Amino acid sequence: MDKAEFNAELIKGHKGVTVVLVPFDPEEGWSRKPVRLHERRHGWLIRGTANGVPFDGYIGERWGRFFIIIDRELREAAEASVGDTLRIVIQPTVAERTLDRAIVQSKVTTQPRTARADAIVRRPTRRK
């Protein structure tokens, strides 16, 4: 599976972050290890569309669930509000711009107590 397509409800998650839940494990589906993001966070870099609106981001993993952050700008462009169902089309990427965006996005999520040891470090972690 390279491209994944699914419908998902936009929900307000922990810390008020709006997300859609991903209905599959990206490690199993794409046979890829996650990338290290900010500090102890990790995720799978993606590009795709939400209701036809292009975006770059990542699939995060916390509490046994996989999620994609749908930030304010993307929500507005996709004309979506919490409770709406979005059409999501995604595929993995290794683009540096996506890594940059994912690192910034990941800062708003709760990080695990310990970093995932097998997450791929693409560049040294920078504190900001």
N, C-alpha and C positions, 0 to 999 in steps of 0.2 A: 504494500500500500504506500504510494507516494502522496497522493492527494486524498484528503478526507473532506467529506461533506456531511453536514448534519444541521438540524434545527435545535436551538437551545434557548431557554428562557434567560433573559437578563435579570440577574439577581444582585442584591446588595449584600456583599460579603463582609467579612471581618474588617474592622477599621473603616467601614463605609465604602470600601472599594467595590466597584461594579464589575461583575464578571459573568461569563457563561461557563458552565461546566462542560468539560470535554468527555464524551462518552467512551473513550478508549485510553489505554495506557500507551503513550507515545514511544516508550522504550520497546515495548513488544510490537506495536504496529509498524514502527519505522526501523527497528533494529539499530537504534542509536542511543548512546549514553547521553545524559544531560550535560549542559555546559554550566560551569560555575558563573554565577552572576554576582551581585553585590554581597560582600562578606560571605555568610554561610548559605546563601540562597543558590538555587540551581533551576534550570529549566531547559526546554527544547525550543530553539529559535524557529520562528515561523514567519511566513508571509501569507497573505490571503485576503479575503473579503468578508465583510459583515454587511449583509443586505446589499451586496454589490459594491460597497465602498472599500477600496484597497487599504490595507494596513500592514505594518510590521510589528511583531511582538514576540511573545513566548508563551509556551504552555508551562505553567507553574504547577507545583505539587505540594500539597499540605494536607495533613489529616486524612490521608488515603484518597484524596480527590485530585483531579486534574482540572485546571482552570485557565482561562484567557482573560486578561484584564481588558475591559472595554472602557477606555477613558472618556472624559467629557467630550473632547473633540470628535472622537469616533462615534459616540452616542448621538451627538447632534447631526453629524453628517449622514448617519444611517437612519436618522429620524426615529430613534428608539428610546424608550423609557423603561425603568425597572418594571418587570412584569410582562414586557413584550417578548415575543419569540423572534429570534434573529436567525437568518440563514447564514451559516458559517461555512466557508470553503477555505481550507488551509493546506499548506505543504511545508515540509522542512526546508530550511535554508542555512547557509553558513556566512551570509553577508555581514560584513563588519558594521554597517549602519544599523542592522537589526540587532546585533550584539550591543551596540551603544544604547539603543532605545530600550532593550530588555533590561540592561543594568539599571537605567534610570527608573523604569517602571517597577522593577523588583523592590526598590527601596521602600515602597509604600506597603509591602506585605510583611507579615510576621515571619521571621526567619527561624529555621530549625535550631535546636540547641547545639547540634554539631553539623558540620558540613558533610555532605555526601562524599565519601572518599573516592568514588569512581567518577565524579563529575569532571568533565574535561576543562582544564584551565587554558583558555585561549590567550590570555594576557595577564600580567600581574594585577592583583586587586588594588584599586586606588581608593583611598578614603576621601570622601567629599562631604 
